[in-house]
Amino acid sequence: MSEHTRPPDYIRDPHRPRVVIVGGGFAGLHAALGLARLPVDITLVDRRNHHLFQPLLYQVALAVLSPADIAQPIRSVLRRQPNAEVLMDEVTGIDVAARLVTLRSGAQLAYDYLVLAAGATHSYFGHDEWEPFAPGLKTIEDATEIRRRVLLAFELAERQMLEQGWHPPLNFVVIGGGPTGVELAGAISDVAQLYMRHDFRHIDPAASRVLLLDGGPRVLAAYPEDLSQKAQATLRNLGVEVHTQTHVTAVGPGWVEANGQRLHAAVTLWAAGVEASPLGRLLGAPLDRRGCVLVDDRLNPPALPEVFVLGDLAHIEQDGHQIPGVAQPAMQMGDHVARIVAADLDRRPRPPFRYFDKGDMATIGRMAAVAKVEWPFKAHLRGFPAWFTWVTVHIFFLIGFRNRLAVLINWAWAYFNFTRGARLITGDQHLPGWEEQTQAPTTERKPNPVD
Amino acid sequence: MSEHTRPPDYIRDPHRPRVVIVGGGFAGLHAALGLARLPVDITLVDRRNHHLFQPLLYQVALAVLSPADIAQPIRSVLRRQPNAEVLMDEVTGIDVAARLVTLRSGAQLAYDYLVLAAGATHSYFGHDEWEPFAPGLKTIEDATEIRRRVLLAFELAERQMLEQGWHPPLNFVVIGGGPTGVELAGAISDVAQLYMRHDFRHIDPAASRVLLLDGGPRVLAAYPEDLSQKAQATLRNLGVEVHTQTHVTAVGPGWVEANGQRLHAAVTLWAAGVEASPLGRLLGAPLDRRGCVLVDDRLNPPALPEVFVLGDLAHIEQDGHQIPGVAQPAMQMGDHVARIVAADLDRRPRPPFRYFDKGDMATIGRMAAVAKVEWPFKAHLRGFPAWFTWVTVHIFFLIGFRNRLAVLINWAWAYFNFTRGARLITGDQHLPGWEEQTQAPTTERKPNPVD
């Protein structure tokens, strides 16, 4: 009998096994929902109280959507599922021999099955000291911080122009040309070129610069080359300066050093690298160089058939390629865990996981996108058709009718009125590096400000 | 010639006087909008980039609405008004002799007219050390902090019940029985009794307690006595424990001391007092004991006809009563400033300000309210008619169609689905005083959590 037909002899109570799910992202939530009708007791543990629809997080960062439009309390999603409970807590240890998860308080949760779906976070390649000057985009707090910085840069420039007749260059530097970097750069350009046209009296927001830096030969390196070229052309049409083969060697307050040159940067954003959650290390299983746990096609690390690792935390090869760390495979892995547990309970062999790739896409500013469609037909789309596909798919996968309605209204509002609904600056009014470049006021205010 | 018919001889350029407005609340924004068609140049200065619809702020604090639903960038509101510019900055000085406003950078703005509408903030009656334990509700940050604390209290109780089989009492203590305190207490009770019913497995949110403490003999002291009685009865029906004649003598982490007794408080909220913005002191004009500037019926402090003080910062008597610091008189004062400036420019006598009171109202939880209607008819309303009036009036006065739509949808959603759209916990997971009351875990987790 192979490992994958092994009966569930490791289950303490075969009539009602306990499933502990760590992480309420796409993978963990889909696992919980998929297990709804099985005779199991589920505890979903997450540090946050909400599931986040990360593909739209950049739209919170650029003031199109409100945080609550793309976040749902995990507890609400599972409120009518009696076999599931939600625990807002932090996992600090995993004892795979005793099958116990340790929580921050020291309390322990026993499991028969462990589903580890703790995701990934941004990586500064060993330069964590860059983080204060170049925030990344993973959480709601990251998004509102980026929103604060981008909107504040325009406000500070207007203020300084009015009070001193001069301001530092309004450069927005995005490091990393993957989907997040491309989406951020396109959206900042939209804000500057279109959405703030009538709002300022002393500065011209359209005169600001958006620079997208990538170390590789092209943006969207994971996409087919023709779509990379289209994306690059679309970005350039929007006024984004795309610099490939550009290696960032240092980041500081108000500047970025790339290819030996120091660029001024009013705001710097980090979209260059991700690394797996440190929880992957707690299993003692082999990891890849980014910290992802190597799992087989039953989603198990070697010799741990009761442990499933899913989503961005898992490293799975399929047809010689690693399955990418995006939403679609995460959801499919979550669904598949439920199928495996059902097979175990029926004492059937565990079905293998196979990622069904429907395609991939990224938006580039207002009404443009690139899409690699794999299903229901194969195509490379760009421009409006790609954008329309993107809108439809993203609305469809949002959890909750209220959120879909809110997002649709906000999108319609932004597109037809050229204004953005969530242009809030909260928190303090400091921008790293801005004040250092600002001299003391020398001229008094001119009498009439509206010339 | 009396002071109020004085021609505008203090205007440097009578053909295009400069108006500096400090504060983008109801008063300042209405002044700017009212001056749109006059030959003046307006600079509106605010520390924030947004105008806030404060009457609905408590709904952000209780997760019904998102911050962006009730906030508009001041710059957007005035984007099509060419005689107005917006400056996000802080006023640090006013030179009434030279007619100059000093900003944080040291730069100065010259004015011919100064409109001071800097509002009020909460006051802890000399006990600022209470603030970390009992936040008040004035800004978006205050509202999201209150939301964090209230939602976190339920999460921590569930966590501790699950991990240790015990949790500290879930008491929510609201200090101050004015409209804000009544609205907060009613809304917390709604959340606990109705909106979280199916969300927890180990605690019963409905078993939490909401205590409303007030030093005076009745809640809503500014309202007629019959409405106070109705409000109190409605609150008690909702399960709120109303304690009048209850003086708070100390506030600490996790507790409140009132009438010599120490109450446990998982979350304490402050709605007890307000004081005027410190900017009022910069005029050198007489103030009342809360720091409000005493102004005449032309909204001027003594001997400063080119300075107008409006809104919560102004102390104006009318028919022997002080005009209350709420939205309606603030808007009317803003409108009136435009009338006075128009009169000056036409060399007509300045019209006196008279507050036209249309009534006042406060909601008490789901579908109940009290309203004192003064116009178009006189009535004391309560229950559903008062609530319906409240909904209509608040939707009407919200700035921006998008916001009205968003608020209507969120309200409809909350009322029909018993769920709240913005149940986000952001920031850290610390609740002052909670951990001190939590012992180390002694029992291991019970095997089946869903009993």
Interface residues (C-beta under 8 A of the other chain):
Chain A: D13 R16 R18 D41 T43 R47 R48 N49 H50 S66 P67 A68 D69 A71 P73 R75 S76 R79 R80 P82 N83 E85 L87 M88 D89 L103 S105 G106 A107 Q108 L109 A110 I140 E141 T144 L151 E155 E158 R159 Q160 L162 E163 Q164 H198 D199 F200 R201 H202 R402 N403 L405 A406 I409 N410 W413 N417 T419 G421 A422 R423 L424 I425 T426 G427 Q429 A440 P441 E444 R445 P447 N448 P449 V450
Chain B: R12 D13 R16 R18 D41 T43 R47 R48 N49 H50 S66 P67 A68 D69 A71 P73 R75 S76 R79 R80 P82 N83 E85 L87 M88 D89 L103 S105 G106 A107 Q108 L109 A110 I140 E141 T144 L151 E155 E158 R159 Q160 L162 E163 Q164 H198 D199 F200 R201 H202 R402 N403 L405 A406 I409 N410 W413 N417 T419 G421 A422 R423 L424 I425 T426 G427 Q429 T438 A440 P441 E444 R445 P447 N448 P449 V450
